[in-house]
């Protein structure tokens, strides 16, 4: 019986908090879609700046590209 109560409380809390999670997911996806044209413009018109940004990001993740 205690397990059923725990499951019910968890289900109710997930349902109650889902609008907040949806808000953040939509906001993050929207922000990413907003940044795509900005990043494309930087890489097109300022290739040296984009290369610097790319190198600094890759240095932080310790990933070395093969090309």
N, C-alpha and C positions, 0 to 999 in steps of 0.2 A: 504494500500500500504506500510506503514511503517513496518508493521508486516512481510510482504513478504521479504522486504529488510533485516530485522533483521535475519530472518530464513536463507536467502541466505548467509549472512555474517557468521553466525554461522556454516553453512554447509561447506563453503569454508575453514574456519579456522580449523574445525575438520579434513577435508581432508588433509590440509597442515601440521598439527601437528601429524597426525597418524603415520608416520614413526618413529618419536621420541618416541611416547608412545610404539610402537611395540618393539623398541630397548630396552627400559627399562623393558618391560614385559619379553622378551626373556632373558635378562641379569639376572633378578631376579630368574626366573625359573631355568636357567642354574646354577646359584650360589647355589640355594637350592639343585639341583641334585648333585652338586659337594660336598656339605657338608654332604650328607646322608652317604656315606661310612666312612667319618671321624668320624661322630657321632657314627656310628655302631661300629667302632673299639675302640673308647674311652669307650663305654658302655660295650663292650666285655672284653677288656684287663685291663681296669682300673675302675672297678665297684664303688669303693669308691669315686673316683674323679667324676664320672658321677652322683652319688647320691648327692654329694656336689653341683654340677652345677644345678641339678634338684631342689634341695631344695632352692637354692638361687633364681632361676627363679620363683618358686612358691611363695616365700615370697614376691617378688616384685609385683606379680599380685594379692596377697591376696586370693589365692585359696588353700584350704586345701584338699588334696586327702583323699578318704574314706578308702583306704587300708593302 
